[in-house]
Amino acid sequence: MSQPEKIDPGAAPVKYIATEQTIFYKLGDRILPIRVLQYGNQKGIVCINLHSNESTSVQAAMSVMPVKGGTLIKIENEDQRNIRFPYRGVTYEFDPNAIFSRIGIERTLKENHRSNSGAIEEIEKFARRLL
């Protein structure tokens, strides 16, 4: 029985070159850059890199998207996992993994020792914008 052939993703011909756009999102009193790389017109494949200090997902997307097409959304957060933002004179911090439900937002804010309804609403708006 023969071994299956290993496919080298680098060997596939590049079909798409990324167009890049940076969106500057106002999160509380902070401007947070979000890079969007679009490879061709393929709308079905979307990758989001939530943690600025983790690059594995970006490397994986950039090895596939030039061949298959799609969109890569990358939060630019100064190589930090958690996002910090000032809101009405108080700084809040959250893990972007937890922003897609109100329960998750409340939990991550409490874990980071500060929470209020205005900060929760700011994060909910940010999550909707990402999606």
N, C-alpha and C positions, 0 to 999 in steps of 0.2 A: 504494500500500500504506500503510495507516494505522499509526501508532505504537501499541504496546500501551498500554493505560490504566495509569497509575501508581496504585498503591493506597496510600492514606495510612493507616498503621496506627492513627493517632490518631482516624481517623474511624469505626473499628469500634466498635460498642456494647460497653460494659463489661458483662460477665456475672458476673464474680467479683471479690470484694473479698478481699484477703489476710487470713488469720489468721496471726499471728506468734508464734513461740515461740523463746526463746533457750535453748540447751542449753549448759551449762557443762561442758566436757570437761577432765578432768585428764590433761595430757600431761606426764609426768615430775612435776616439782614446780611446774608452771605450770597455771593455770586458763585455758583458751582458750575464749572465747565463740563459739558457732556459731549464727547466726540461720537459722531455717527459716521461709520464707514459703510458705503453702499457699493456692493459689487454687482453690477448689472441691474436688471429690472426684476430679479427674483424676489418676490415678497414673502414666500413661504418659509424661508429660513431666517430666523432672527436669534442672535446670541447677545446676551447682556452680561457685561462684566461689572458686577456690583462692588467688588472690593479692589480698590486701586493698588493694594499691595500684593495682589495675587495675579500672576500673568499667565498661568497655564491655560486658562480658558481663552485668552486673547491669542496665544500661540496656536492653539488648536483651531480656532476660527480662521485665523489668517493662513493656515495650511489648507483649509478646505474651501473657503469662500472664493479665492481666485479661480477655482475650477468649477464649483457648483453655483456660485452666486449667493447673494443674501445680504443681510444687514448685521453689522456689529455695533452695539451701543456700549460705550465705555465711559464710566464715571471717572472724571479726573479729580482725585482727592489727595494729592500730594503724597502718594504711596502709603496712605493710611487705610486700615480696614474700616473703622467706624467713621461716620461723617459727623462733624461738629458744626453747629451753626448758632449764631447769636439771634435771639428773638426777643425784642422788647427789653434789652439790657441783660438778659440771662442767656448763658450758653447751654445748649442741649446737645446730646450725643446719642447716636443710634447706630445699630448694625443694619445695613441695607437689606440683609436677608429677611428681616422681620417687618418690612414696610408694606406688605401686600394684604394685611388685614389689620383692623383696629386693635384686636387683641394682641397681635404681634408688636404693633407700634407702642401700645401702652406698656407691654412687658419690657421691650428694649430700653425705653426711656427710664422706667423704674430701675432696671438693672444698672443704668448709668447715672442714677441718683437724682434725676430731675425730670419732672413731667408737668405739663399743664395742657388744657384743652386747646389753646392756640397753637402750641408746638405740635400737638397731635394732628390738627387740621393742616398745618404746613406740610407735614410729612405725608399725609394722605394725598394732598394735591401733587406732591412730588412723585409719589408712586403712580398716580393716574397719568401723569405726564410721561413717565418712562414707558408705561404700557401703551 
